[in-house]
Amino acid sequence: MTFFNFVSAITIGSIAANLAISSNLSVQNGVIALVGWTVFTLLMGYLDIKSKKARKITTGEPIIIIKEGNVMENSLRSTRLDMDALMTMLRQQNIFAIKDVEYAIFETNGKLSVMKHDQKQAVTKEDMNIPINAKKYPISAELVSDGIINTNNLARLDLNEKWLKQELKNAGIASASEVFYAEIQQDGSLYIDKKDDDMVH
């Protein structure tokens, strides 16, 4: 549940409670307020699904707070977490040392997603003497969402739209508008989920 959903649920509940017990609120005004806020909540939910810009406003964006084993202090402050809170969230995932963490991302729902170092995964490659493949990128990243190219991520990875369009063409896709979701993998390969739900790897 996002913060907006939480606020909407409390607001609708408060309006319904006032409608039931308050003598100062007429039934007509109470019903109008209840219906109006419900419609507003549904509209915002629709925009949240259809528009990435609206989603950024209503739910925010995931924030990287640990990168390659280092705590990003400014990112940590922006989430209003301190080290005690961060360590508590890590311990809840059975992680007791920051050095075991390669990436930690504070999600929009208030939870922490953690990627451990390869050597610290549960049944590790190190324990099984499996060589660790070299990584072209530190973490998988979204390149297309609902037909819209994520130019920011392309720039961060030193890629461009020409490269992406060629990769899509190689996969038999004429345009990014046909793609529901595309993600660059750590080894440089591209995962593609077309809008018709035919998945290409």
C-alpha positions in Angstrom: 0.0 0.0 0.0 1.3 3.4 -1.0 1.1 6.5 1.2 -1.6 7.9 -1.1 -3.6 4.7 -0.8 -3.2 4.9 3.0 -4.4 8.5 3.1 -7.3 7.8 0.8 -8.5 4.8 2.9 -8.4 6.9 6.1 -10.2 9.8 4.4 -13.0 7.6 3.0 -13.4 5.9 6.4 -13.6 9.3 8.2 -16.2 10.6 5.8 -18.3 7.4 6.2 -17.9 7.6 10.0 -19.0 11.2 10.1 -21.9 10.4 7.8 -23.1 7.7 10.2 -22.7 9.5 13.5 -22.5 13.3 12.9 -25.7 15.3 13.1 -23.9 18.3 11.6 -23.3 16.6 8.3 -26.3 16.1 6.1 -26.8 12.8 4.3 -26.7 14.5 0.9 -23.4 16.3 1.6 -21.9 13.2 3.1 -22.8 11.0 0.2 -21.4 13.7 -2.3 -18.2 13.9 -0.3 -17.9 10.1 -0.1 -18.6 9.6 -3.8 -16.4 12.5 -4.8 -13.4 11.2 -2.9 -13.9 7.7 -4.1 -14.0 8.9 -7.8 -10.9 11.0 -7.1 -9.1 7.9 -5.6 -10.1 5.7 -8.6 -9.0 8.4 -11.1 -5.6 8.8 -9.4 -5.2 5.0 -9.4 -5.9 5.0 -13.1 -3.4 7.8 -13.7 -0.9 5.9 -11.5 -1.1 2.9 -13.9 -1.1 4.8 -17.1 1.4 7.7 -16.4 4.9 7.4 -15.1 5.0 11.1 -14.3 1.8 10.8 -12.2 3.2 7.7 -10.5 6.3 9.6 -9.5 4.1 12.3 -7.9 1.7 10.0 -6.1 4.1 7.1 -5.1 7.6 8.5 -5.6 10.5 6.5 -7.0 12.6 3.6 -5.6 15.8 5.0 -4.0 19.2 3.2 -3.9 20.5 3.6 -0.4 23.3 1.0 -0.5 25.4 0.8 -3.7 28.3 -1.7 -4.1 28.5 -2.1 -0.3 28.5 1.6 0.4 25.8 3.5 2.2 24.5 6.5 0.1 24.1 9.1 2.9 22.1 11.6 1.0 19.8 9.0 -0.3 19.4 7.6 3.2 18.4 11.1 4.5 15.9 11.6 1.7 14.1 8.4 2.9 14.1 9.8 6.5 15.8 6.6 7.7 18.8 6.5 10.0 21.4 3.8 10.4 19.5 2.1 13.2 16.4 1.8 11.0 18.4 0.6 8.0 20.1 -2.1 10.1 16.7 -3.2 11.5 15.4 -3.6 7.9 18.5 -5.5 6.9 18.2 -7.8 9.9 14.6 -8.6 9.0 16.1 -10.1 5.8 18.7 -12.1 7.8 21.5 -9.7 6.9 23.7 -8.6 9.8 26.6 -6.8 8.0 26.4 -4.0 5.4 29.5 -5.4 3.7 27.4 -8.4 2.7 25.1 -6.1 0.6 25.8 -5.2 -3.0 22.6 -3.1 -3.5 19.8 -2.1 -1.3 16.8 -0.2 -2.7 14.1 1.5 -0.6 10.9 0.8 -2.5 7.9 3.1 -2.8 5.9 0.9 -0.4 8.4 1.5 2.4 10.1 -1.9 2.1 13.7 -2.6 1.5 14.8 -4.8 -1.5 18.3 -6.3 -1.0 20.8 -7.9 -3.4 23.6 -9.6 -1.6 27.1 -10.0 -3.0 27.5 -13.2 -5.1 29.7 -14.8 -2.4 27.0 -14.3 0.2 24.0 -15.7 -1.6 22.2 -18.6 0.2 23.9 -21.7 -1.4 26.6 -19.6 -2.8 28.6 -20.0 -6.0 31.7 -19.7 -3.9 30.7 -22.7 -1.8 30.0 -24.8 -4.9 33.2 -23.7 -6.7 31.2 -22.2 -9.6 33.0 -19.4 -11.3 31.3 -16.0 -11.2 30.6 -14.5 -14.6 31.9 -11.0 -15.2 29.1 -8.4 -15.0 28.7 -5.9 -17.8 26.2 -3.8 -15.6 26.0 -3.7 -11.8 22.2 -4.2 -11.7 19.4 -5.0 -14.1 17.6 -1.8 -15.3 14.3 -0.9 -17.0 14.7 0.3 -20.6 11.0 0.2 -21.8 7.8 0.4 -19.7 4.4 0.3 -21.3 5.8 1.3 -24.7 7.8 4.2 -23.3 11.6 4.3 -23.5 13.4 5.1 -20.3 16.0 7.5 -21.7 17.4 8.2 -18.3 18.4 4.6 -17.7 19.8 4.4 -21.3 22.0 7.4 -20.6 23.2 6.0 -17.2 24.2 2.8 -18.9 25.9 4.7 -21.8 23.4 3.3 -24.3 21.2 5.1 -26.7 17.8 4.7 -28.5 19.5 3.6 -31.7 21.1 0.6 -29.9 17.8 -0.3 -28.2 15.8 -0.1 -31.5 18.3 -2.4 -33.2 18.0 -4.9 -30.3 14.2 -4.8 -30.6 14.5 -5.3 -34.3 16.8 -8.3 -33.8 14.0 -9.7 -31.6 11.4 -9.2 -34.3 9.9 -6.1 -32.8 9.4 -3.1 -35.0 8.7 -0.4 -32.3 9.1 0.1 -28.6 5.3 0.8 -28.6 4.9 -3.0 -29.0 6.8 -3.7 -25.8 5.2 -3.8 -22.3 8.5 -4.1 -20.5 12.1 -4.4 -21.5 15.0 -4.8 -19.0 18.8 -4.9 -19.6 20.4 -7.8 -17.6 23.7 -7.7 -15.8 25.3 -9.8 -18.6 24.1 -7.3 -21.2 21.3 -9.4 -22.6 17.9 -7.9 -23.0 14.7 -9.3 -21.5 11.6 -8.3 -23.5 7.9 -8.8 -22.6 5.7 -7.8 -25.5 2.2 -6.3 -25.0 0.6 -9.4 -26.4 2.4 -11.3 -23.6 4.7 -13.2 -25.9 8.0 -13.1 -24.1 11.3 -12.9 -25.9 14.6 -13.4 -24.1 
